[in-house]
Amino acid sequence: MTGAFGSYLSGAGLGASLIMAIGAQNAFVLKQGLKRRHVGIVVSICAFIDVLLIALGVGGMGALIARAPFLLDVIRWAGAIFVFLYGLRAFIAAWRGPGHLNASDGESQTAVGAASTVLALSLLNPHVYLDTVVLLGGIGARRGWPGNAWFAAGAMCSSIVWFTALGYGARLLEPWFEKDVSWRVLDVIVGCVMWWIAASLVFSR
């Protein structure tokens, strides 16, 4: 049992360290949580994607992804374009001010729009596959049965707990967002993060 629990903790620790990094996906979940818009859908999609990719990685797909550089290049460029446009949208929102939150806010106003956006932010980022399928999956697969299953379970739990806490815990920050300037600052930060990620995707090798 000690070995199983150790594998679980290793997966949970490594998974948490990878998922807590500032990124496009986390920024979107945080903003949806602050606006209290379709949080359940967004959190569920993020968690499901991570759980699925971790399972595929531990199942051996990590080696296949590592041998498909062309596929990662396609995902990288598509992701860079999408993230750049999303960052541009955030800067426009900062310029317009928080009044746009009470009007039609494009995709994030509808459940379908929110789901489409989080799917794109999640799946058009090659680092998602490298972190979950290749890194987590590769490390977990080397442990053998049942250690690999416990390792994967730990990483999956970290993702579920993190996205749930980020999405539903964001409302605790609402007192800081009662002022218009706070929303403008958040939009600028989100825009900077998105453009930084877009640049890193373009110039990564």
C-alpha positions, 0 to 999 in steps of 0.5 A: 500500500505504501508503494501505491500511495507513494505513486499516487503522491508522485503523480499528484505532486508532478501534476500540480506543479505542471497545471498551476503554471500561469497559462491561457487555460488557467487565465480563461477559467479564472475570468469565467469564475470571476464573471460566474459564467458557465463555470461548471462547463468550463471546469468540467471540460478542462478536467476531462481533457487532462484526465483523458490525456493523462490516461492516454499518456500512461497507456503508451500514446506519449511515445507516438506523440513524441514521434510526430513532430509535424502534428505538434507543429500544426497544433503549435501554429494554430494555437499561436494564432488563436491565442494571439487573437484571444489576447487581442480581444482581451486588450480591446476589452481592457480599452472598452472597460468593464461595461462590456461585461453586462452587454453581449460579450461574444463567445463567453456569453453562451455555454457553446461559446465558452465551451468552444473557447476553452476547448481551443485554448486547451487543445491548440496548445502543444505544451498540453500534450507534452506535459500530460501525454509525454511527460506525465504519461511517460513517467507513469508508464515506466512504473508498471502495473499498478503503480502507473494507475496510481500515478495517473490517478494522482495526476488526474486528481490534481487537475480536477481539484485545481480547476474546481478550486480555480473556477469556483474559488475565483468568486472570493476575489470579487471584492477586488473587482468591484472597481472598474480599474480592476477588470481593466488590469485583469484584461491587460494581464490576460492579454499579456499572458496570451501574447507571451504564450503566442510568442513562445509557441511561434519561437519554440522549436 
